[in-house]
Amino acid sequence: MKKLITSLFPYKSASWYVLLALFTYIIYLTFDFGIPNPLAWDTMGYHVYLAELFSDGDLSISDLSYYEGIMATYENTTSLYQFIPLDPEIGGGYITKYTSGWAVLHAPFIYIGHLYAGWAGYAQDGFSMPYQFSAVIGSLFYTFLGLVILRKIFLHFFSEKITIVLFLILVLGTNYLHMNSACTGLAHVSLFTLYTSLLYFTIKFHEKNTLKSAILIGISLGFLALIRPTELMAVLIPLLYGVTSWAAFKIRFIEVFKTRYYWIAIICMILVGSIQLFYWNYTTGSPLFYSYVHNGEALDFNRPHVIEVLFSFRKGWLIYTPVMILLVLGFIGVYKKHKPLFIGTLAFTIINLYVISCWTVWWYAGSFSQRALEHSYPIYILIIGFGLVGLAQYKKAIIGIFITLCICLNLFQTYQMRHGILHPSHMTMEYYFSVFGQTTPPTEAQKELLLINRELTNFENPEDYNLITTIRPDFALPMLLDGENIQTPIVKIPFNELTEKDHLWIKAITTIETTDELIRYQEESFAAHLAAFMLYKERTYSWRNEPLERFDSNEVTLTKEYLTPDLRTLGDEIGIRVWLQYGANVMVKDLYFEVYEKNN
């Protein structure tokens, strides 16, 4: 028992006290502005499994009225983008597009919150204060666990001194600090801990093949994939650990099929991953289901955004987390001092960067630096550690100064993020340098330097734009819309045929005439829509509409102002059409859109 306590709480270890101090700082930042609400935005989609389970015990979702009420009560999202409709042929309803790994890992904490909510008189709706607080505590638990395991990994390879430096780089010199204090609840917190677990037990397994290490490698891989299926690339870490040549790889490949421990790891990974397959089979009737059906976002392996991910001022990793430049030095050190790690970590780093850069929304919404790379830091910081070992004295001084400057920059920019000076998704180079070193809120003039807010729905500053063209249909008008023909063809044109700038404002205009039947039966239900949208390979995304539900005269003109979204490709088409949702026949007499480009 004494040995166990000493192992868990090594009171003579300086790195242990540094770990505790850094974790305490994370706790302070987490609650500095009060109890955060982590059950919002993307995390709401991960949490839906538990919300459904604890609210009515049924994981199926027939309609979204419940979550519309949640959104109105807690203001934890501005739209229910987390859900996708199911085909009516399989029963209809809705499903969350996110996988269940986060919910499984946080279930014990959320369940305690559920019990407390009932005891203390809070709403047992899955989102009230006890649930929010429980999610924060769960996030802090996994943060602490990840740091504890990571310390063991560092001390396996390095001295106490190097271990302390690596902890300072990780927590104070990267966006890890922001992610684990201001973004509690996001999946990256749990993923970070799972990567530390995978790395630790991989090291243990290759020291001595044991059943325990094999099982925990499999469980770690299973949960990584259960949270984010693309994290299956992490299999490269145990698969290539210790591989130093092509001949060694062939031997390892044969070992995978011949050694029972590898099969045990694979079976454990599949068992954990099958949780999602059972859920999909229960809700959709099929164990395999692709839930990311939004046409505006997807993995596009033909169009990686590597340069933007690394160097853009919008969200460039090496711009906002420059300490990661030390990875170059680290890989040199790994190659010279610990070759068994080199091939596996290099392959993982390259593939990980490539896959992350292939996501069409490569800036990954609101965050500081590249949040999609943050949970891979156990591997990256370990690599940097090998670059710091054995440096000449003058090199230590240079690297020490560089690390110190990076920590100072990161701490200051973390402060700027927390106080709204740095924008989480609309940064530009001009804005970055205009607020560099600034501690006061940005001025209106500075805000003009940001990328445009794509959520705008009203064209409020036409004086800043020029009308460059009007796009008219290539089909005949007027056109009758009725039960047989409910929508017009699309009036469309590729974005890159109109401009080289990053956005356009569109004014879609249509004139619709009633039929005698509708005038006679005005009380009957009726709905028509003027819709504007983007088209990627003939599939729509960012669909917006202007509804018409009654006529005050025989003829009505509808106008819809539409700001083009972030595009999947510059060749995506802007499109508009009129859609008769239900009701009596109408005649579309005119349909076109005006295109406005920002003044130089």
N, C-alpha and C positions, 0 to 999 in steps of 0.2 A: 504493500500500500504506500509506504514511504517513497519507494522508487517511482510509482505511478504519479504521486503528487508532485514529486520533484521534476518528473518529465513534463507534466502539464504546466507547472508553475515554477520554472527554474529561476529562483530568486537571486542566484549569483550571476545571471547572464545579463549583460548590458543590452543586448539586442531585444531581450524580452521587455525591458522597461521602455525602450524606444517604441516597441510595438504598442504597448499599453498607452503611452503618451499620444501616439498618432491616432489610435482608435478613439481615445477620449476626445481628441480634437474633432474627429469625424462626428461623434455624438453631439458635441457642442454645436457644430455647424448645422446638423440635421434639425435641431430644435431651436435654433437661434431665432427664427421667425415664427415660432409656435409649432404645433403639431402639423406636419404636412399631410396632404391627402394623396397618397400614392395610387389609390384606386381610380385613376383617371387616364384618359387617352388610351395608349396602347395597353397599359396594365389593366384597364377595365376589360379589354378583350381577353387577356390571360385569366382574369379573375372570374369571368362569367361562369366557368365550371363550378366554382365554389358558391357563387351567388345563387345559381340554380339549385344546387344540391341542398344548401341550407335554407332556402326560402320555401320550396315545395317538394324537395326530394326527387324531382324529375329533371333530367338533363336536357330534355327537348324544349324548344322554344317555338310556340305556335304563332306569336306575333310580338311586336316590339313595344306594345303599349306600356308594359312594366318598365322597360328601360328608358322610354320617353319620360316617364315620371321620375326615374332616378336622375336623368340628365337635368330635368327642371329643378329638382330638389337640391342636388349637390353641385350642379354646374361643373361637373368633372369632364365634360367633353362638349364640343359645339355641334357635333353630328354623330350619328350612330354608324360611323364607317367601320366599326369593329365587326359588324354583322353582315352576312350575305344571305340572300334568299335561296331556299332550296326549290328544286323543280317540283311543281304541283303533282307530277306523275309519281313522285315518291312520298307524297303526303304534304308537301309544302312546308311552311314554317321557315325558321331561320337557324343559322349556326354561326358561332364565332369563327372568324378566319384564323385565329391563333391556336396553337397547339397547347397541350395540357400540362407540360412539364412544370411551369411556374406554379400552377394550382396544386399539383401533387406535393411539391416541396414546401409550399406555404400552408398546406391544409391544417397542420397541427396548430399553428399560430392563429389562423383565421377561425378555427373551431373554438378556441379559447375566447376569442373576441365575440363569437356568436353566443356562447354561453353567458358571457358577461353582459352583453346587450340585453338578453332576456331578463337577467337578474336585476340590472340597474334601470330597466324601463326605457332603454333605447329601442329604436325601430330595428327589428330583426329582418332587415331588408338586404343585407349583404354589403351595405355601403355606408352605414352610419359610423359615428366616431369610433366605437370599439373595434370595428373591422379595419378602419383606417389605421388606428394605432397599432393593432396587431400586425398589419402588413409592414409597418415601419420597424417594429421589433424583429420581425422575421428577416427583414433586409439587413438590419444591424447584426443579427446572429450570423448570417451567412458571410457578412463582411468580416466579422471577427474570426470565424472559422477559416476563411480563406487566408487571412494573414497568419494565423497560427500554423497552418500547413505549409505555407510559403516559407516561413522562417525555418522549418525543418529542412526544406529543400535547399535553401541558401546555405545553411550550416553543414549540409552534406558535402558541399563543394568548396565553401569559402570560410574565411575566418570571421570572427565576431565583427571586426572592423568593416570588412567588405559587406557583410550582411546589413549592418546599420546604414551604410551608404546606399545600398540598394533599396532599403525601406524608405529612406529620405527621398530618393529619386522617384519611387513609385507613388508615394502618398502626396508629397509636396511638389513634385516636379512634373506631374502628368494630370490629365483630366480624370484620373481615378478619384481624386478628392471631390471633384464636382459630382461625378456620377454616384458616388456612395454616400453623399450627404444631401445634395439637392435633387437627386433623381431616384430616391428610395422607391423601391417597388419595381423598377425596370428590370427586365430579364437579365441584363448584363451583370448585375450584382451576383446573382446565383450562378451564371455561367462562369464568372471569374473563379468562384470557389470550386466549381466542378473541374475547371482546367488545372487548378492546383492539386486537386485530388487525383486526377488522371496522371499528372506528371509525377507526383510523389509515389504512387503505387506502381507506375511503370519503372521508376528507378529501383524500387524494392524488388519487383518481379525479376528484373534482369540481374540483380545481385544474387537472388535465390528464388527459383520458381516455387511458389507456394499457392495453395488453393485460395487463401485469403486475398492475396494480391490479384489473382486472376479474376475473382468475383468482383472485387471493388473496381478494377479496370473496366469490366463489362458494365457495371452499374453506372459508373461515371460517364462512359460513352453513351449508354442508353438515355440518361437524363439530359446530356448535351443535345442529343438529337430530338428528344421529346420536347425540349424548349424551343430549339431552332433546328430544323432538319438539316440545314446546310452545315451545322457543326459536326456532321459525320466525318468531315475532313480531318477531325482530330484523331481518327484512327491511325493516321500517319505517325503519330507520336509513339505509341507502343509498338507499332509494326516496324518502324525504321530505327528505333533506339538500338544503338550498338552496331548498326550496319555501316560499314566503312568502305565497301566496294561492291561492284556488281556481283561478284562471286558470293559475297556475304549475303546479298539480298536474295539470291536464288536459294541459298541454304535456309534463310529465314522463311521464305515463301513455302518451302517444303515442310518446315517445322510447324507452320500454322495448321497444316492438314494432318500432321502426324502426332502432335503433342496434345494431350488431353487438356492441359491448362488453357491453351488457346481456344479450344472448343468450349470450355466452360465460360471464358470471357465472352465469346460470341453469343452463347445461349443467354447469358445474363443480359447482355445488351439488347437482344431481341425481345426478351421477356419484358424489360422496362419499356421499350419502344412500342410493344404491342398494346399498351394502355391506350394509345391514341387510335390504334386500329379498331379496338373494341368500341371506342366511343363513336368513331365514324360509322362503323357497321350498325350501331344502335340508332343513330340519328339519320343516316342517309341510306342505309341498306347495303352499303359497300364498305369493305375495310380500307380501301384506298380512295382518297378524295383530295382533289386539289382545291384548296380554299382561297388562294390568292387570285381571284378571278377579276379583280379590278384592272381594266386595260391600261390604266395610267402608270402602273407599277408592276415590275416583274424582273426576274433575272434575265438579262439579255447578254448572253455570252459572246455575241459578236461585236458588242459595243462597250468594252470596259472603259471606265473613267479613272484610270490609274493616276494620271497627272493631276486631275482635279482633286482626287482623294488625298493626294500627298501635298500638293503645293497651292491649291486655290485659297484665296482669302475668304471665300465663303465658308469653307470647312476643311481646309488643308491640314492634315495631320502634322506635318513637319513645320507648318506655320505656327500652329497653336500649341504643339507639343514638341518643340525643337530638341529636347533632350533625347528623343528617339533617333536622332542622327548617330548617336553612339552605337546603334545596332551594327553599323559598318565595322567599327572597332571590335565589337563583340563577336561578330562572326569570324573575324581574323583570329581573335583569341581562342574561340571554340575549335577552329581548325588546327591551331598549333598545340593547344593544351588539352583538349578533350574531344578527339575525333568521333567517338561513339555518338555524340550529340549532334554532330555537324549536319549530316545528310538529312536526318529526320526533321530537325528544326528549320533548316533552310527550305526544304520542300514545303513544309507547313506554312512558313512565312510567305513564300511566293504564291502558293495556291490560295491562302487565306486573303491576301491582298487582292488577288485577281477576282475571287468570288465576290468579295465585298464591293469592289469597284464596278461589278457587272449589274448591281442593283440599280434600276433606272433612277430611283430617288437616292442618288449616291450620297447626298448630304444627310440622310437619315433624320429628317425633320428637326425639331428643336433640340439642340444639345450644344455642349462645348467641345470643340475639337471633333475628332472622329469617334463617336461613341461605339460604332460597330467594331472597332479595333481594341477597345478598352479591355474586354474580357480575355483577350489573348495575352495580356501583360505578364502573367506568370512565366510564360515562355520567353517573352522579349526581355524582361528584366533579368532573368537568369542568363540569357545570352550576353547582355551588357556586362554582367558580373565577370565573365571570362575575359572581357576586354580590359577590365580594371586590374586584373591580377598581374603582378610582375612588371608593372610599368617603371621605367626609369624615373628618377626623382623629378627631373624637369618636366617630363610628360605628366606626372601626377599633378604637378602644380597647374599646368595648362588645363588638364581635364577637370581638376577641382574648381578652377575659376569658371569654366564653362558650365559645370553642373550647378554651381551657386547662382550664376546668372539665370539659368533656366528655371531654377526653383523660385527665384524672386519674380521672374516674369509670370510664371504659372500662378503663384499665389496672388499676384496683383490682378491678373486677368480673371481668376476665379472670383475675386472680389467684384470686378466689373460685371461679370455674368450675374452674380447674385443681386446686383443693384441695377440691372437693366441698362448698363452702359454698352456692353457688347450684346449684339442681337443674336438669338439662338439659331437663326436660319437665313437671315437676309444680309449677311455681311458682304462688304466689298472692300477692295484695297483702299479706295479713297476714304471710306468711312473708318476703316481700321486705323489709318494714320491720323485721321482728324481727332479721334478720341484716345490715341495712344498716350498713356500716362494720366488720363483724365479721371477725376473722382466725382465729378458732378454729372447730373443727368444730361443727356445729349440735347442740344438745341434743335429747334425745328429745321434750321438750315442744315445741321449735321444729318438729321433723319432723312433729308432729301437725297443723301448720298447712298442710302441703303437700296438694296434690290426692292422692287415694287412688291407690295403685299398682295399675293395672289388670291386672297380671300375677298378682295374688294368686289362689290356687286354694282356700285353706282359710279358712273363716269362723271366725276365731279370737277375735273380740271381740263375740259376740252381745249382751253386756250393754250395748253402745253403740247398739243398734238395737231398734226396736219391730216386732213382727209386725203388719202392717197389714191383710193379707188373705190368703186362700187361694184359688187359682184352680183350678177343677176342669173336667174336660172337658165338652163339649156333645155327646158321643157316648156310646153305650152301652158299658158294661163289665160282665163280662169280655169280652175280645176274643182270639181265636185268631190267633197269628202262625205262618205256615207258608210253604212255597215259593211260594204264590200271593199271599199277603198278608204282606209282610215287615216292615211298619212300621205303627204306629198313626197316626191323624190327629194333627195338631199341637194341643196345648193352648196357647193363646196369648192375649195381651192387649197393647194398645199401652202403651208406657212412660209416655206423658204422661197416661194415665188413672189411673196409680197414684201419681205423685209429681211435685213440681216441683223436687226435688233432683237432683243430678248423677249419682247412682248408687244402685243397690239391690243387696242380696244376695238370692239366690234359693236356696231348698232344694227341689230336684226330688226327688220320691219315687215309687217304683213298687213294686208287689208282683207278682212273676212266679212262676207255678206250672209245674212240669215236666209232661211227658206220661209215660205209662208207657213209651213207646219210649225216651225219654232215660234213664230210670232203668235200664232193662234194658241199654242200650248206653252206659254212662257213659264208656267210653274213646274214643268217637267224638268228633271235633273239634266244637266248639260255640262260638259267640260271639254274645252279644246286648249291646246298649248302651242305656243311658239317656242321652239327649243333651239338652243345653241350648244355646240359641243365640239370636241376634237375627235378625229378618227385616226386610229393606228391600225393599219392593215384591215380597213373597213369595219373595225370594231370601235364603238364609241367610248369615250371617257370624259370626265369633267363636264357632265351633262347639266345644263341649267335651263330653266323654263320660265316663261311668263304665261300664267293661266288666264283663261277667259271662261267665266261661268254663267254669264248672262249678257244680254244685249239691251242697251238703253236706246238704241236706234237700229235701223235696218242694216247699218254698216259700221264696223268698228275697225280702227287701226291699232294694232299692238306693236309695242317696241320693247326689245330686250337688249340691255347693255351687257356686254360680255367681255371680260378680261381673259386673254389666253393664259392657260396654266403653264407650269413647267412641263416642257414637252418630252415625250419619250425619244422622238427623233425630230430633226428639223423638217423632215419631209411629211410629218403628220399634217392632216388636212383640217382646216376650219370648216365646220358644216352647220347648216340650219335647216329646219323643216317645220311644217305645221302638222300636228297630230290631233285627230279627233278621238278623244278618249271614250266618250259615250254621249248619247243624246241625238237629237235630230240632225239632219243633213245641213252642211254649210258649204258655201262657195268661197274658195281662196282666189281672190281677184289679183293680188300682187304679193310678191315675196322676194326680198333681196337683203343684202347687208352692206353697210358702209364700213370701210377699214380706216382706222386712225393710227398713225405712227408718231412716236415721240419726237418732238423737235430736237434738232442737234444742239 
